[in-house]
Amino acid sequence: MLPHYARPLGTILVLAATTLPVPAASPEDAPAAPEFTHATGLEWINSPPLTLADLRGSVVLIDFWTFDCWNCYRSFPWLRAVEERYGGRGLKVIGVHSPEFAHEKVRANVEAKVKEFDLSHPVMLDNDFSYWKALHNRYWPSYFLIDKQGRVRGVYSGETHEGDDRAREIERAIEALLAEPA
């Protein structure tokens, strides 16, 4: 099989517009989220290095993106709105920047894009794709929902906009996870 960067663009776009199945119907069957793979301050923007233990008791929305991906940056208005709407209720958004091209691996370039796109949440630089691989991700953008106990409860891929079907589905899942006991 070809690596992700060598696949025909049309295939990637069609697949990226899908919603992947939720990993488990019940919380007890959901897989534990893998620990963040980068633990130095040089690999985080807008935050010191985080661990899943730091986020325990919160619902976490992981956003896999890369700054040259137009599907990614066109989803940021929705992502900022979700962060504003649910942040006070216990949602934490964590960006994971997994670069497709060499210039996207340069920290200063990512920092400039974080500022340009007005992203205030923590962003982990995943230049080696280790967290991408740990979560078995395949697309940009992709969103992983982690419950208050640190379990992966939802996986969604594709450009997302305020009010579209994917946004409504993700937000319903966020609301349900926020309602669960810690």
Summary of the structure (lengths in Angstrom):
residues: 182
radius of gyration: 15.3
end to end distance: 41.3
largest distance: 43.8
contacts: 541
relative contact order: 0.23
helix: 40%
strand: 18%
